[in-house]
Amino acid sequence: MTTSTAEIMSRGMKCLTEQMGIVEAEHFISTIIREKFDYTKWQREYFDSKTSEEISTEASRFEISQPFTGNAVRL
């Protein structure tokens, strides 16, 4: 089953607004549009500049600072 673009947009906006609030979500979207943000390019540049140890350390720090509480966002 494929997901429609409208459904993906709706779920994405819901996630952004729940996590960031409407003002920051709008700011995020306007920045991406204005900057012609290429997530794939950004991700490649970000991860290519890091060693596997650095990525592992960042992931571990994130896990400690954001422990799973069983309250995952349901979309």
PyMOL commands that set and color helices and strands:
alter all, ss='L'
color gray80, all
select helices_A, chain A and resi 5-20+22-35+39-48+52-65
alter helices_A, ss='H'
color red, helices_A
deselect
rebuild
show_as cartoon
